[in-house]
Amino acid sequence: MKETVNRPYILITNDDGFEAKGIQKLTEALRSLGDIVVFAPDSPRSGASSAITITGVSFRKVSEEKGLTVYCCSGTPVDCIKLALNNVLEKKPDLIVSGINHGSNAAVSVVYSGTLGAAAEGAIFRIPSVGFSLDNHLPDADFSETQKIATIVCKKILEESLPNGTYLNVNVPAVEHVKGIKMCSQTEGKWENEFYEKEDAKGDKQYFFAGEFVSNESQLPSNDIAWLNKGYATIVPCKIDITDYSLLSKMTSWETSSLSLSEQ
């Protein structure tokens, strides 16, 4: 990569594929902040979460110019991060950015999202990482407000960094003008009526994901979906360590100094 002296080094990926408009607009927005390597899937990998490929992956260089090199990879978003960090990049990035995802990753969607899976992988490598999503699934969505949010947030991360093991989940509403940015927690809820049925040409039934997200209304005032519905971009800090420390402290009575299976 043809780098510029003393500029931040930024790795960008996504789960919609390297040709998606979202990642192109993200790259465009962040070029003012540093030198960029795009290393993204060769086709959509939505819903990949933190999946990895154990049967082998490949990659190729798509383009290269001063301050920007683009690769595409046959694997998942996490494969992209792992391969880039272990085998491709000449040095450790200052920042890993995933997105801009076509569709919201608020609430429990963070668990399923390939966009956030890549950000989480960056945090595992102790690199400040963030995922951006726009609440609009259209391939040709307007990403201009999300570009502004991404530039602001990424600049702040480069200035102040993030704690080890923490990454950010940033969601932006599909509005003409975002009202502001809110730090908040993840909305509690789950998906219901998740599949619709359709017969193929042979008459065999197939099931496709659709679904409807049902939130816990009592938790809404300070959580991400409520603020998105009010026209604000949301930032939820997420951690790699998923230990429930509160419950852990209450489970000491389960401990035993020794265990003999023959006594059970």
LOBA-771139 format. One line per field, with one value per residue (C-alpha): residue number from 1; x negated, y, z negated; residue in three letters. Coordinates in pm, whole numbers. Layout:
seq = [NUM:...]
east = [X:...]
north = [Y:...]
up = [Z:...]
type = [ala:...]
***
This chain:
seq = [1:2:3:4:5:6:7:8:9:10:11:12:13:14:15:16:17:18:19:20:21:22:23:24:25:26:27:28:29:30:31:32:33:34:35:36:37:38:39:40:41:42:43:44:45:46:47:48:49:50:51:52:53:54:55:56:57:58:59:60:61:62:63:64:65:66:67:68:69:70:71:72:73:74:75:76:77:78:79:80:81:82:83:84:85:86:87:88:89:90:91:92:93:94:95:96:97:98:99:100:101:102:103:104:105:106:107:108:109:110:111:112:113:114:115:116:117:118:119:120:121:122:123:124:125:126:127:128:129:130:131:132:133:134:135:136:137:138:139:140:141:142:143:144:145:146:147:148:149:150:151:152:153:154:155:156:157:158:159:160:161:162:163:164:165:166:167:168:169:170:171:172:173:174:175:176:177:178:179:180:181:182:183:184:185:186:187:188:189:190:191:192:193:194:195:196:197:198:199:200:201:202:203:204:205:206:207:208:209:210:211:212:213:214:215:216:217:218:219:220:221:222:223:224:225:226:227:228:229:230:231:232:233:234:235:236:237:238:239:240:241:242:243:244:245:246:247:248:249:250:251:252:253:254:255:256:257:258:259:260:261:262:263:264]
east = [0:-123:-93:-107:-355:-220:147:370:396:759:895:1250:1478:1851:2098:2274:1976:1699:1914:2200:2278:2250:1882:1798:1956:1782:1446:1517:1598:1294:1026:981:886:613:475:726:722:1060:1071:1428:1628:1662:2041:2306:2256:2541:2625:2280:2220:1870:1868:1535:1455:1253:1246:1011:1050:888:852:745:640:906:736:456:380:213:378:628:599:903:915:1206:1218:1415:1487:1695:1640:1445:1236:1156:1033:830:670:593:432:241:131:184:134:-217:-138:133:423:504:875:1107:1438:1719:2013:2199:2452:2768:3019:3027:2822:2986:3103:3037:2946:2591:2579:2651:2476:2170:2098:2068:1900:1612:1600:1594:1306:1114:1168:1034:712:714:769:1028:1323:1667:1958:2194:2545:2815:3179:3249:3215:3230:2916:2917:3000:2884:2578:2487:2597:2427:2108:2113:2173:1897:1646:1729:1718:1405:1219:1313:1194:862:817:924:911:1135:1080:939:1219:1479:1623:1899:2232:2348:2690:2829:3199:3315:3402:3305:3135:3013:3093:2779:2591:2703:2499:2734:2780:2913:3289:3424:3647:3662:3775:4114:4286:3939:4006:4242:4311:4280:4284:4008:4056:4070:4338:4100:4145:3876:3856:3723:3632:3855:3978:4091:3890:4086:3918:3962:4152:4065:3696:3732:3668:3290:3222:3115:3441:3625:3362:3352:3728:3681:3433:3104:2799:2717:2391:2393:2058:2026:1783:1616:1629:1988:1951:2248:2044:2351:2469:2116:2084:2407:2307:2016:2233:2210:1835:1670:1309:1329:1576:1601:1828:1860:2045:2318]
north = [0:349:517:879:964:990:938:695:348:234:-111:-119:-418:-500:-786:-658:-716:-489:-352:-236:133:147:48:273:572:483:468:798:964:833:907:1249:1078:839:579:303:-67:-212:-590:-709:-1014:-1070:-1106:-1041:-1220:-1065:-1247:-1406:-1283:-1401:-1702:-1823:-2043:-2357:-2497:-2234:-1877:-1673:-1304:-1079:-717:-516:-178:34:404:644:608:340:-32:-255:-634:-877:-1209:-1531:-1560:-1398:-1053:-1211:-1406:-1072:-921:-1228:-1265:-896:-873:-1200:-1226:-908:-578:-449:-305:-298:-64:229:170:-97:19:-206:-95:105:-176:-167:-202:-140:-345:-203:-411:-788:-761:-700:-1073:-1182:-907:-978:-606:-617:-957:-790:-505:-755:-938:-614:-569:-920:-805:-500:-258:21:-97:30:-83:156:74:276:187:148:-179:-24:-88:277:433:786:744:1113:1156:831:951:1259:1048:804:1084:1238:910:774:1101:1085:724:808:1092:908:534:273:38:-304:-552:-286:-196:43:-34:282:299:587:652:688:1057:1358:1526:1337:1535:1435:1145:962:726:452:88:-198:-235:-561:-759:-1043:-1134:-1300:-1458:-1496:-1696:-1696:-2008:-2041:-2336:-2379:-2498:-2860:-2785:-2825:-2583:-2326:-2082:-1728:-1493:-1189:-1136:-854:-711:-681:-463:-439:-109:-50:-29:201:550:512:254:257:190:466:722:598:642:1002:1075:1038:829:586:451:138:32:-348:-584:-906:-1045:-1171:-1299:-1218:-1092:-1019:-1379:-1512:-1351:-1519:-1867:-1928:-2182:-2403:-2436:-2743:-2820:-3167:-3370:-3747:-3868:-4206:-4032:-3895]
up = [0:86:-253:-357:-632:-990:-903:-1096:-944:-909:-818:-677:-621:-610:-565:-252:-21:105:387:160:158:-221:-236:57:-117:-445:-268:-97:-430:-619:-361:-521:-850:-738:-499:-436:-356:-260:-315:-270:-156:218:179:-91:-425:-626:-948:-965:-1322:-1427:-1195:-1057:-759:-834:-479:-339:-215:58:139:423:458:638:662:518:509:272:-70:36:113:169:129:153:-31:18:-356:-629:-782:-1068:-816:-655:-981:-1075:-734:-702:-1046:-1029:-667:-467:-648:-696:-1039:-1304:-1221:-1448:-1388:-1247:-1101:-978:-761:-665:-699:-490:-775:-1149:-1393:-1705:-2002:-1977:-1609:-1733:-1816:-1458:-1263:-1051:-1063:-1441:-1434:-1249:-1502:-1787:-1622:-1606:-1979:-2040:-1872:-2106:-1820:-1863:-1655:-1557:-1339:-1158:-1037:-862:-929:-556:-361:-13:196:309:-30:-115:-339:-365:-729:-826:-660:-884:-1197:-1099:-1049:-1388:-1579:-1411:-1465:-1834:-1862:-1697:-1945:-2261:-2172:-2341:-2637:-2547:-2480:-2397:-2057:-1951:-1782:-1601:-1437:-1233:-1156:-797:-823:-617:-914:-1222:-1537:-1724:-1882:-2196:-2412:-2528:-2614:-2403:-2381:-2522:-2290:-2041:-1691:-1641:-1341:-1201:-883:-593:-390:-15:225:482:840:722:465:170:-119:-189:-476:-450:-731:-772:-1124:-1345:-1633:-1958:-2219:-2594:-2611:-2976:-2883:-2585:-2729:-2759:-2491:-2129:-1945:-2132:-2034:-1675:-1657:-1773:-1495:-1683:-1600:-1881:-2021:-2237:-2388:-2370:-2541:-2430:-2785:-2819:-3174:-3397:-3692:-3904:-3880:-3915:-4258:-4368:-4249:-4486:-4672:-4362:-4406:-4550:-4634:-4483:-4283:-4267:-3990:-4167:-4451:-4225]
type = [met:lys:glu:thr:val:asn:arg:pro:tyr:ile:leu:ile:thr:asn:asp:asp:gly:phe:glu:ala:lys:gly:ile:gln:lys:leu:thr:glu:ala:leu:arg:ser:leu:gly:asp:ile:val:val:phe:ala:pro:asp:ser:pro:arg:ser:gly:ala:ser:ser:ala:ile:thr:ile:thr:gly:val:ser:phe:arg:lys:val:ser:glu:glu:lys:gly:leu:thr:val:tyr:cys:cys:ser:gly:thr:pro:val:asp:cys:ile:lys:leu:ala:leu:asn:asn:val:leu:glu:lys:lys:pro:asp:leu:ile:val:ser:gly:ile:asn:his:gly:ser:asn:ala:ala:val:ser:val:val:tyr:ser:gly:thr:leu:gly:ala:ala:ala:glu:gly:ala:ile:phe:arg:ile:pro:ser:val:gly:phe:ser:leu:asp:asn:his:leu:pro:asp:ala:asp:phe:ser:glu:thr:gln:lys:ile:ala:thr:ile:val:cys:lys:lys:ile:leu:glu:glu:ser:leu:pro:asn:gly:thr:tyr:leu:asn:val:asn:val:pro:ala:val:glu:his:val:lys:gly:ile:lys:met:cys:ser:gln:thr:glu:gly:lys:trp:glu:asn:glu:phe:tyr:glu:lys:glu:asp:ala:lys:gly:asp:lys:gln:tyr:phe:phe:ala:gly:glu:phe:val:ser:asn:glu:ser:gln:leu:pro:ser:asn:asp:ile:ala:trp:leu:asn:lys:gly:tyr:ala:thr:ile:val:pro:cys:lys:ile:asp:ile:thr:asp:tyr:ser:leu:leu:ser:lys:met:thr:ser:trp:glu:thr:ser:ser:leu:ser:leu:ser:glu:gln]
***
